[in-house]
Amino acid sequence: MRTREDSTQATRRQRRVVVAAAVVMQVGLGSAYAWSTLRIPLSERFGWSIPEVNLTFSIMILSAGLTAFLGGLWMERAGPRNVGLAGGLLYGAGILAAGLFGDRLFALYLGYGLVAGAGLGLAYIVPVATLVGWFGRRRGLVTGVAVGAFALGGLVASPLLARLVDALGVLEAMTALGTVALVVVAGAAAFLSSPPAASGVGPGAAREVDHDLNAALGTWQWYLLWAVFFVNVVAGMGFVSEAVPMAQQIAGASRTSAAAVVGSIFVADALGRFGLPLLSDRVGRPAVLTGILLLQATAFFALPAGTSPALFGILGALVLLAYGGASGTMPALTADLFGARHLGSIYGLMLTAWGVGGVVGPLLIATVRESTGSYTGALYAVSALMLASAALPLLVRPPRAHSISSPTAP
């Protein structure tokens, strides 16, 4: 007969497996951050303009933001394994198809942008919502682990992809990336599982009221969080999309050294995703988010003066530290306000801010660069947007009981 101690040990082992699988899955998905390594080679090989090429990345992020909501809804019915597998297959297959047929701009938009983006969105929400379900107490810590691994993917993929581009060619490098991403993400997703019903969302969950998606959308807090997330993504994804070309123009770095600099500053993204949500467990998430927006405003204002690779790397690291910190803090704050039970659908819909911001940020920076020949105007505009938004997180308050239309108990 199985004892309670045996059951507890089995649950702990399964929890470790889920953590490992979630981390590996996010590392594979984080290869999406290597996009800026491909931008110049694509422009040079096919003669496409900067906005034309960068539209691929914008389509990817918009597709990801929209499908993350569908992934959250589907996960509540089918479980994390099925959604994660589907996402991994689509993500890898889309990049692979872009490598095979990407000499046509439409094929690049369809494969790398739409299909891979849909896979990214489906898969991205899965580790975040799953780990919050397994670990309910330290939400900042666990969401930091989940999204921090995503940044590690960019750290690994950027320099490797640059070497592949130099050795094989840009389309061949995308083919290799898509194959590896498909195997890594789908393979890791096969080890995910939902927590046992008895474990809920960890100690203290019984005192928490969980709100469903309709209830959350009936509050002003959800829309305020969406706006904060949006402006952060405009800054973060705008920088990521042009980081390598920006390092080449502003800091005078070669393509290979620029890719190495950009790859190294993803360490700051990973540290931000892990460290700042952990800090938010102690000092409060609104205060951390306000600090993040102020840090972004300062870094973007100073970036045009980053005329050496070292200085550019430091300022870029501050941008990604802040962006990563917000990416880790936002799901924890969402769970604080609305509960963890329906986090997949509530935060999944909020990821539309990631999709919309992922279009606005890269297109803003690419368009200004194309029209003026310089990144300076775009960087100052983003700095002003961050500064104007810095007070928004301080307005966040828990929803009042009467504003919740359909609470559900765990």
N, C-alpha and C positions, 0 to 999 in steps of 0.2 A: 504493500500500500504506500502511495506516495505521501510523504509528510509535508507539512507546511514549510519546513526548512529546505527540503528538496525543491519545492516549487519556487521559493525565493531565490535559490541559487540558479535555477534554470532561467528565471526572469533576468537576473543580473548578467548571465552569460549572453542572453539574447540582446540585452540592452547594449552590451559592448559590441556585438556584431552589427547592430543597427548604427551605432556611432561610426564605426569603421567604414561601413558601406556608404553612409551619408557623406563622409569626408571625401572618399574616393570619387563618388559621384559628382560632388561639387568641384573637385579639382578638374575632372574631365570637362565639365560645363564651362569652367573658367577660361578655357582656351578661346572662348569668344572674345576675350580681352586682347587677343593678339591681332585684332583686325588692323590696327594702324601699321603693322609690319607689312601688310599686303597692299596698302593704298598706293604708294609711289610705284612699286613694280607693276601694278595693274595699269596705272596711268601711263607709264612709260611704254609698256608693251603694246597697248591697244589705242593710245592717243585719247583716252577719255579724260574729261575735265575732273577737277576735284569734287564739285558737287555731284556729278554723275556717279563717280565711284563711291563716294561716301553715302549716297542714298541707299546702297546695299546694306550698310550697317544700320542706318535708320530704320529700314524695313525690318531688319532682324529684331531690333529692340522693340519696335511697335508690335510686331507679331508676337514676340515673347510676352509683352505686357498684357495683351488681350487674351492669349491662350492660358496664361497663368491662372486667370479666374476660372476658366473651364477645367483646368487641372485640379484646382481646389474643390470644385463641385464634384467632379468625377471621383476624386480620392475619397470623399465621404461615403461613396457608394461602392467603389471597387477596391479600395485599399491602396496603399502607397506603391506596392510592387508593380501592379499592372500599369499604373499611370507613369511610374518611373521608367519601365521598360519601353512603353510607347514613346515617351519623350526622348529617351536615348537613341532609339532607332531613327526617329525623325531628324534629330539634331545631326547625328553622324551622316545619315544618308543625304541630307540637304547639302552639307559641305562637300561630300564626296561627289555629288552630281554637279556642283559648281566647278569643281576641279576638272571634271570630264568635259563639261560643255560651256565653261565660263568664258570662252572667247566671244560669246554673244552677251551683250549687256543684259538682255531680258532673262537669259538663263542664269546669270549671276544674281539678279534680283529674286528670281523664283527659287533657286536652290539655296544659296547662302543666306538670302534675306528671308523669304516667306517660310519655306519648309524648315530650315534649320532654326529659325526664330520660333516657329511653333513648337518644335521639340524642346528648345531651350526653356520656353515658358512652362510647358507641361511638366518638365523635369525639375525646374528650379524650385517650385513651391513645395515639392514632395519632401526633400530632406528637412526643410525649415519647419513645416507643420508637423512632420513625424517626430522630430526631436523634441519639440515643445510638448508633444503628447507624452513622451517617455520621461521627460525631466521638467516637472512643473515648478520647482522652487526657484531656481536661479535662471530666470528667463534670459537675462542679459548675457549670461555666460553661455547658455546653450545655443542661442541664436547667433552669438559671436562665433562659436565653433562652426555652425552650419554655413554661414556666409563668409567666414574667414577662409575656409578651404577654397571657395570660389576664386578669391584673389590669388591663391597659390597657383591656380591653373594658369593665370596670366603670367605669373612669375616664371613658370616652367616653359610655357608655350612660346612666349615672345622671342627669346634668343634662339630657341630650337627652330622655330619657323623661319627666322631670318637666315639661318644657315642652310635650311632646306631650299629656300628661295634662291640663294646664291649657287647652290650645288645642282639643283634640279630644274628650277624655273618656277614661276609663281603658281601656275595651274597644277603642276605636279606636286608642289608643296601642299596645296589645298586638298588634293586627292589623298595624300598621306595623312594629313590632319583629320579628315573626315573618317577614314578607316579606323584610326586609333581612338578617336572620340566615341565612335559607335560602340566599339568593344568595351571601352572603359566604363562609359555611363550605363549602358544597358546591362553589362555584367554586374556592376555594383548594385544596381536597382533590384536585381534578383534576390538580394539578401535583406531587403527592407521588409518590415512588418509593423503592424499597428500594435500599440501597447495592450496588454491584457485589460479587460474591462474593469477589473478590480483595482488596477493601479491608477486608473483615471489619468490625471495630469499631475500626480505627485502629491506630497504632503501639503495640506492647506487647501486642496481643491474643493473640498466639501463646503468651504465658506464662500466660494466664489460663484457669482451668478454668471452663466454663460448666455450670451445674446446671439441670436441667429443673424443671418445677413440682412433680412428685412428690418430687423430692429436696429442694427448698426446704421443702416442707411437712413433711418429716421432721426439721427442725431447730427448736430453740426460738427461734433468732434471728428467724425469720420472724414468729412470734407476738408477740415483744417489739416488733418494728418496727410491727406492726399496732396494738398498744396505744398506742405513742407517737403514731402518726398519729391514732388515734381521739381521744385527749384534746385534741390540737391542733385537730382539726376541731370538736369540741364548742365550743371557745372561739371559733374563727374564724367558723364558720358561724352560731353563735348570735348573735354580734355583727352580722354582715352582714345577717341576716334581720330585725333590729329596729333597724338603725342610724339610719335616718331618723326613725322615731317616737321613738327614744331621744334623739336630738339635740333633738327638739321638746320632750320632757318635761323632760329634765335641764338642757339648756342654754337653753331658752326660744326656740329658733329657729323661724321660720316653715317651712312645708312646702318652699317653694322654696329658702330659704337652707339648710335642713337637707339637702336633696338636693345642693346645691352643696358643702356641707362634706363630706358623705359621698363625693361624687364625687372631691373633691380628695384625700381621704386614701387613695384607691386608688393614688395615686402611691407611697405608702409600701409598699403591697402589692407593687407592681411592683418597687420598689427591693429589698425583702426577697427576692423570688423570684429576682432576679438577683444581688444583692450577697452575701447570706449563703451560698448554695451556692458562690459563687466564693471566699468566705472559708474555707469548709469544705475546699476543695482545699488550703489552706495549713495550717490549724490542726487539722483533723480534724473529721469530721462529728458524732461523739458530743458533742464539746465544744460545737459550735455548737447542736445540738438542746437540750442542757441549758440553755444561755443563753437560747434561745428560750422555753422553758417558764417560766423564772424571770421573763423580761420580761413574758410574758402574765400571770403571777400578780400582778405589781406593777401593771400597767396596769388590770386588771379591779378590783383593790382600790381604785384611785384614781378610777375612772370616776364613781361617784356624786357626787364633789366637782367634776366638770367642769361647773360651772354657767354658764360662758360658752361661746359657740360656738368661740372660739379655743382654750380649754383642752380642751374636749371633742374638738376636732379633733386636738390634739396627742396626747391619750391614745388616741383611736381609731386614729391613725396608728401608734402603738406596737403596738396589738393586731394591725393588719393587716401591719405590718412583720414581726412574729414569725410570724403565720400564713402569709404568703407565703414567708418564709424556710424554714419547715418543708416547705411544698409543693414547693419546689425542691430541698431537700436530701434528702428521702426517696427519690426515684427514684435519685439518685446513690449513696446508701448501699446501696440494694437491689442495684444493679449491682455495687458493690464486693464485696458478700458472696456473690452468687450468679452473677455474670457478666452479660453484656449480651445474649447470644444469645436467651434466653427471657424477656427483661425484660417483653415485652408481656403474657405470661400471668402471670408471677410478680407483677409490680407491678399488673397489672390486677386480680388477685384481692385484693391488698392494698388496693385502692381501695374495697373493701367497707367499710373503716373510714371512708372519706369518706361513704359512704351512710348507715351507722349513726350516725355522729357528726352528720351533717347532719339526722337526725331528732331525736336527743337534745338537741342544743344549742338549736335554735330552739324546740322544744316546752317545754324547761325554762324558758327566758327568757320566752316568751309566756305560759305557764301561771302563773308566779309574778307576772308583771305583771298578768294578768287577775284573780288572786285577791287580791292585796294593793294594787293600784293603784300600785305602785312597782317599779322595776327593781333596787333596791338588794340585796335578798336573793339574787336570782339571780346578780348580778354577784359578790357575796362567795362564793357557792357555787362558781362557776367558778374564782375565784381560788384557793380552797383545793384544788380538784382539780389545778390546774396545779402548785401548790407541792408537793403530795404525789407528783406524777409526775416531778419534775425530775431525779431521780437515775437513772431508767430508761435513758436513752440511754448512760450511762457503763458499763452492764453489757454492752453489745454487743461481741461478739468474733467473728472470722471462724469459720465452721463448721469443726469438726474433720474431717479427711479421712474418718474411719471413720463419721461421722454422715451422710455423703452416700451415698444409695443408688443413684443413677443418673447420675453425671456424664457429660457429653458434651463432646467436644473441638470447638473451632470448626472 
